[in-house]
Amino acid sequence: MSDFNTLRKHLIETSSVTELDPFPEGWYFFAKREEIRRAGLFHRTWMGDKVVAWSDDDGNICVARSTCPHLGSALSPDVGGRVKNGRLVCPFHGFEYNTSGKCVATPSAPPPKSARLSVYEVRELNGMVFAWSGRDGRDSQWQLPPDPVDEGDWTTLRVRSIRFKGHPQETTENAVDLAHLSSVHGYTKVQPVGDIFEDGTYFRYCWNFRRKKTLFWMVKTTIDVSVTANIHGLGYSLVEMRLHNVGMDGRLWILATPEDGETIELKIALQLRSQHRPIRSFWGLRFLPTKLRTELLNQIVVSTVRSEVLEDITIWENKRFRPLPRLTRDETGILKYRRYCEQFYGDDREGSTSDVSVQRTQTT
């Protein structure tokens, strides 16, 4: 039996899902460290709940559910929550919590030993803070990869945000849906390179394409690009790019984070590596200093990627999940990807609307 038929048979036999669980297990972007530092007490809706984050004087970051274990007060700054001497102070009775989630002081009595925040495991990569959302509150089952090695001069990380109705499985599926690159985005010569690689929670896919682009409303150029998509769960994708005729490398993070069960936040983060030789394709830029030239190109490219993502959003917001898609034989990658996604859900996923109140990791 062919690979396509085998995968198709597996999908038919195992797929009872009519709707995707809005909160698949995994690591998801929370905020940039700088955002947390600047806010003092950062808060947002994340994986279906109200969550706060702060850092102490040693730089330790805590991401916690915005509910005081004493009498249930919200802890966010809009209701009076604040950080004092590196501790989160509850606005209701003044209980103070350190970045491990432990209550270490109250205004009038010794702190109860059982008073602990419901905290999330955190991981920081390149100044970006991720938190773990475990099924039924279980600890992390795997880890994100380490920071990419900084060999050479990389630009400042540029980040763009988009919010829309969608699901991280469907947005990440675009990495293996090569046909849409031509029909939606106008890429040409789109070709897969090698086979898909799967190893547990790691999924890798490579392809080449050509893109015609007009820069500064007048400079027309064609860019030949090689791409390697490194997917670690449904909330973290690192896309390594080689822009051949520009002579430049890039790394692009695509980070999809469910917020309230309907809306997701998509972070697009990009760095380019400085090249010291002139860039012939962009003749108007080669006279600029290397660092300035690369930073300028970084802003151009991240804005271009964002504009292309916007082209997908109308489709994502109006499509329906097809548990048994009618695929062509050259779309085996979609079947492999969907099989890979199964591990991030529970055994009984049909019509799932996970009880997010138990998707916590309690620090002990």
C-alpha positions as CSV (number, residue, x, y, z in Angstrom):
1,M,0.0,0.0,0.0
2,S,1.4,3.5,-0.8
3,D,2.3,6.0,1.8
4,F,-0.6,8.1,0.8
5,N,-3.1,5.2,1.1
6,T,-1.7,4.1,4.5
7,L,-2.0,7.6,6.0
8,R,-5.4,8.0,4.5
9,K,-6.6,4.7,6.0
10,H,-5.2,5.8,9.4
11,L,-7.0,9.1,9.3
12,I,-10.3,7.3,8.4
13,E,-9.9,4.8,11.3
14,T,-8.8,7.2,14.0
15,S,-10.6,10.5,13.2
16,S,-13.8,10.9,15.2
17,V,-13.1,14.6,15.7
18,T,-15.8,17.0,14.4
19,E,-14.4,20.1,16.0
20,L,-10.8,20.8,17.1
21,D,-10.2,21.2,20.9
22,P,-9.4,24.9,21.1
23,F,-6.5,24.4,23.6
24,P,-4.2,21.6,22.5
25,E,-1.4,20.7,24.9
26,G,2.0,22.3,24.4
27,W,4.3,25.4,24.8
28,Y,2.7,28.7,23.8
29,F,4.0,32.2,23.5
30,F,3.1,34.4,26.4
31,A,5.0,37.7,26.1
32,K,8.4,39.2,25.4
33,R,10.5,39.6,28.5
34,E,10.7,43.3,27.7
35,E,6.9,43.6,27.7
36,I,6.7,42.1,31.1
37,R,9.5,44.2,32.5
38,R,8.0,47.4,31.1
39,A,4.5,46.6,32.4
40,G,5.6,45.8,35.9
41,L,2.6,43.5,36.2
42,F,1.7,42.1,32.7
43,H,-1.7,40.5,32.2
44,R,-3.5,38.9,29.3
45,T,-6.1,36.2,28.3
46,W,-4.1,33.1,27.5
47,M,-5.2,29.5,26.8
48,G,-8.8,30.4,28.0
49,D,-7.9,32.1,31.3
50,K,-6.9,35.4,32.8
51,V,-3.1,35.2,33.5
52,V,-0.5,37.6,35.0
53,A,3.3,37.7,34.8
54,W,6.0,39.7,36.5
55,S,9.7,39.4,37.2
56,D,11.7,39.9,40.4
57,D,14.9,41.7,41.0
58,D,16.9,38.7,39.9
59,G,15.1,38.5,36.6
60,N,13.0,35.4,37.5
61,I,9.7,35.4,35.7
62,C,6.5,34.0,37.1
63,V,3.4,33.3,34.9
64,A,0.4,32.6,37.0
65,R,-3.4,32.3,36.9
66,S,-4.9,35.7,37.9
67,T,-6.7,34.3,41.0
68,C,-5.6,34.7,44.6
69,P,-5.8,31.4,46.4
70,H,-6.8,33.2,49.6
71,L,-10.4,34.4,48.8
72,G,-10.3,34.4,45.0
73,S,-9.5,38.0,44.1
74,A,-8.3,38.8,40.6
75,L,-4.7,39.9,40.6
76,S,-4.4,41.9,37.4
77,P,-3.4,45.6,37.6
78,D,-6.9,46.8,36.4
79,V,-8.3,45.7,39.7
80,G,-5.4,46.9,41.8
81,G,-2.8,44.1,41.6
82,R,0.7,45.3,41.8
83,V,4.3,44.2,42.2
84,K,6.3,45.4,45.2
85,N,9.9,44.4,45.8
86,G,9.6,41.7,43.3
87,R,6.5,40.2,44.9
88,L,2.9,40.2,43.5
89,V,0.6,41.9,46.0
90,C,-3.1,40.9,46.0
91,P,-5.4,44.0,45.9
92,F,-7.9,42.4,48.3
93,H,-6.0,41.5,51.5
94,G,-2.4,42.3,50.6
95,F,-1.1,38.8,50.4
96,E,2.3,38.8,48.8
97,Y,3.6,36.1,46.4
98,N,7.2,35.4,45.2
99,T,8.0,34.2,41.7
100,S,7.7,30.6,42.7
101,G,4.1,31.2,43.5
102,K,4.5,30.9,47.3
103,C,2.7,33.3,49.7
104,V,5.6,34.8,51.7
105,A,3.9,37.5,53.6
106,T,0.5,38.9,54.7
107,P,-0.2,42.3,56.5
108,S,-1.3,40.8,59.8
109,A,-0.4,37.1,60.2
110,P,2.0,34.4,59.1
111,P,1.3,33.3,55.6
112,P,-0.8,30.1,55.2
113,K,1.5,27.3,53.9
114,S,-1.2,26.2,51.5
115,A,-1.6,29.6,49.9
116,R,0.2,29.2,46.5
117,L,-0.6,30.6,43.1
118,S,-1.4,28.3,40.3
119,V,1.7,28.9,38.2
120,Y,2.8,27.8,34.7
121,E,6.1,26.3,33.7
122,V,8.0,28.9,31.7
123,R,10.8,28.8,29.1
124,E,12.6,31.8,27.6
125,L,14.0,31.8,24.0
126,N,15.6,34.9,22.5
127,G,13.8,37.2,24.8
128,M,10.5,35.6,24.2
129,V,8.7,33.9,27.2
130,F,6.7,30.7,26.6
131,A,4.5,28.9,29.1
132,W,3.3,25.3,29.2
133,S,-0.3,24.3,29.0
134,G,-0.7,20.7,30.1
135,R,-3.7,18.4,29.6
136,D,-5.4,17.9,33.0
137,G,-2.7,20.1,34.6
138,R,0.1,17.7,33.9
139,D,3.8,18.8,33.8
140,S,5.6,19.5,30.6
141,Q,6.1,16.3,28.5
142,W,8.8,17.8,26.3
143,Q,10.9,20.9,25.9
144,L,11.3,23.5,23.3
145,P,14.7,23.6,21.4
146,P,17.5,25.7,22.7
147,D,18.1,29.2,21.4
148,P,19.5,29.2,17.9
149,V,23.3,29.6,17.8
150,D,24.2,33.2,17.1
151,E,27.0,32.7,14.6
152,G,27.4,36.0,12.8
153,D,25.6,39.3,13.3
154,W,21.9,39.0,13.6
155,T,19.5,41.9,13.6
156,T,17.2,43.0,16.3
157,L,14.2,40.7,16.7
158,R,11.2,42.4,15.0
159,V,7.8,41.2,16.1
160,R,4.4,41.8,14.6
161,S,1.0,40.6,16.1
162,I,-2.3,39.7,14.5
163,R,-5.4,38.5,16.2
164,F,-8.2,36.6,14.4
165,K,-10.6,33.7,14.8
166,G,-8.7,30.6,14.1
167,H,-7.0,27.5,15.5
168,P,-3.2,26.8,15.8
169,Q,-3.5,23.4,14.1
170,E,-4.9,25.0,11.0
171,T,-2.5,27.9,10.9
172,T,0.5,25.7,11.3
173,E,-0.9,23.3,8.6
174,N,0.0,26.0,6.0
175,A,3.6,24.9,6.4
176,V,2.9,21.6,4.6
177,D,0.1,23.0,2.3
178,L,2.5,24.0,-0.5
179,A,-0.4,24.3,-3.1
180,H,-1.8,27.4,-1.3
181,L,1.6,29.2,-1.6
182,S,0.9,29.5,-5.4
183,S,-2.9,30.0,-5.3
184,V,-3.0,32.5,-2.4
185,H,0.4,34.2,-2.3
186,G,1.6,34.0,-5.9
187,Y,4.8,32.0,-5.3
188,T,6.3,30.2,-8.3
189,K,8.5,27.2,-8.6
190,V,7.3,25.8,-5.3
191,Q,9.0,22.5,-4.8
192,P,9.4,20.2,-1.7
193,V,13.0,19.3,-0.8
194,G,13.6,15.8,0.7
195,D,11.2,14.0,3.0
196,I,9.3,15.1,6.0
197,F,11.1,14.3,9.2
198,E,9.2,13.4,12.3
199,D,10.7,12.6,15.8
200,G,8.2,12.7,18.6
201,T,7.0,16.3,19.0
202,Y,9.4,17.6,16.3
203,F,8.3,17.9,12.7
204,R,10.5,19.3,9.9
205,Y,9.6,20.1,6.3
206,C,11.7,21.8,3.6
207,W,10.8,23.5,0.3
208,N,12.0,26.1,-2.2
209,F,10.1,28.8,-4.0
210,R,10.5,32.0,-6.0
211,R,8.8,35.3,-5.1
212,K,8.5,38.4,-7.2
213,K,8.5,41.5,-5.1
214,T,8.3,45.3,-5.5
215,L,10.3,47.3,-3.0
216,F,9.9,51.0,-2.2
217,W,7.2,51.1,-4.8
218,M,9.7,51.0,-7.6
219,V,12.4,48.4,-7.2
220,K,11.2,45.1,-8.7
221,T,13.1,41.9,-7.9
222,T,12.7,38.2,-7.8
223,I,13.9,36.3,-4.7
224,D,14.8,32.7,-4.7
225,V,14.2,31.2,-1.2
226,S,14.9,27.9,0.5
227,V,12.9,27.2,3.7
228,T,13.1,24.7,6.5
229,A,10.1,24.7,8.8
230,N,10.9,23.4,12.3
231,I,7.7,22.7,14.2
232,H,7.6,21.9,17.9
233,G,4.0,21.4,18.8
234,L,1.2,23.7,17.6
235,G,2.5,26.9,19.3
236,Y,6.1,27.1,18.1
237,S,7.4,27.1,14.5
238,L,10.9,28.3,13.6
239,V,11.3,28.8,9.9
240,E,14.9,29.0,8.7
241,M,15.3,30.9,5.4
242,R,18.0,31.3,2.8
243,L,17.4,34.2,0.4
244,H,19.8,33.0,-2.3
245,N,20.1,35.9,-4.7
246,V,20.1,38.4,-1.9
247,G,22.9,36.5,-0.1
248,M,21.1,36.6,3.3
249,D,19.9,34.2,6.0
250,G,16.8,34.7,8.1
251,R,15.0,33.0,10.9
252,L,11.3,33.5,11.3
253,W,9.2,32.5,14.3
254,I,5.5,31.8,13.7
255,L,3.8,31.6,17.1
256,A,0.1,30.8,17.4
257,T,-1.4,31.2,20.8
258,P,-5.1,30.5,21.6
259,E,-6.7,33.2,23.8
260,D,-10.3,32.6,24.6
261,G,-11.3,29.4,22.7
262,E,-12.1,31.3,19.5
263,T,-9.5,34.0,18.9
264,I,-5.8,33.3,18.5
265,E,-2.9,35.7,18.6
266,L,-0.3,35.1,15.9
267,K,3.2,36.5,16.6
268,I,5.5,36.9,13.6
269,A,9.1,37.4,14.8
270,L,12.1,37.8,12.4
271,Q,15.8,38.2,12.4
272,L,18.2,38.5,9.4
273,R,21.9,37.9,9.5
274,S,24.1,40.7,8.4
275,Q,26.0,40.3,5.1
276,H,29.1,42.4,4.5
277,R,29.1,42.2,0.7
278,P,26.9,44.5,-1.4
279,I,23.4,43.3,-2.2
280,R,23.1,43.6,-5.9
281,S,19.4,42.8,-6.1
282,F,18.7,45.8,-3.9
283,W,21.2,48.2,-5.5
284,G,19.8,51.2,-3.7
285,L,20.7,49.8,-0.3
286,R,24.2,48.6,-0.9
287,F,25.7,52.0,-0.1
288,L,24.3,51.9,3.4
289,P,26.3,50.7,6.4
290,T,26.0,46.9,6.7
291,K,24.1,47.0,10.1
292,L,21.7,49.7,9.0
293,R,21.1,48.0,5.6
294,T,20.3,44.7,7.3
295,E,18.0,46.2,9.9
296,L,16.1,48.0,7.2
297,L,15.7,44.8,5.2
298,N,14.6,43.0,8.3
299,Q,11.7,45.5,8.7
300,I,10.8,45.1,5.0
301,V,10.7,41.3,5.2
302,V,8.8,41.1,8.5
303,S,6.2,43.5,7.1
304,T,6.0,41.4,3.9
305,V,5.4,38.2,5.9
306,R,2.7,40.0,7.9
307,S,1.0,41.1,4.7
308,E,1.0,37.6,3.4
309,V,-0.4,36.2,6.6
310,L,-3.2,38.8,6.3
311,E,-4.0,37.1,2.9
312,D,-4.7,33.9,4.8
313,I,-6.8,35.3,7.5
314,T,-10.0,35.7,5.5
315,I,-9.7,32.0,4.6
316,W,-8.9,30.8,8.1
317,E,-11.8,32.8,9.7
318,N,-14.4,31.4,7.2
319,K,-13.2,27.8,6.6
320,R,-14.6,24.8,8.5
321,F,-12.4,22.0,9.8
322,R,-12.7,18.9,7.5
323,P,-11.8,15.8,9.5
324,L,-11.6,13.8,6.3
325,P,-10.3,16.1,3.6
326,R,-10.5,15.0,-0.1
327,L,-6.8,15.3,-0.8
328,T,-4.7,14.8,-4.0
329,R,-1.8,12.3,-3.9
330,D,0.8,15.0,-3.8
331,E,-0.7,16.3,-0.5
332,T,0.7,13.5,1.6
333,G,2.4,16.1,3.8
334,I,-1.0,17.2,5.1
335,L,-1.8,13.6,6.2
336,K,1.5,13.3,7.9
337,Y,1.0,16.6,9.7
338,R,-2.5,15.6,10.9
339,R,-1.2,12.3,12.3
340,Y,1.6,14.3,14.0
341,C,-1.0,16.6,15.6
342,E,-2.9,13.8,17.3
343,Q,-0.4,13.6,20.2
344,F,-1.4,17.1,21.4
345,Y,-5.0,16.2,22.3
346,G,-6.6,13.8,24.7
347,D,-7.9,10.4,23.7
348,D,-11.5,11.5,23.6
349,R,-11.5,14.7,21.5
350,E,-14.9,14.6,19.7
351,G,-16.7,17.9,20.3
352,S,-14.1,18.7,23.0
353,T,-14.3,22.0,24.8
354,S,-11.6,21.4,27.4
355,D,-12.2,22.5,31.0
356,V,-9.5,25.1,31.0
357,S,-9.8,25.5,34.8
358,V,-7.8,22.3,35.3
359,Q,-5.2,23.0,32.6
360,R,-2.7,24.4,35.2
361,T,0.6,23.4,36.5
362,Q,0.7,23.8,40.3
363,T,4.2,24.5,41.6
364,T,5.0,22.3,44.6
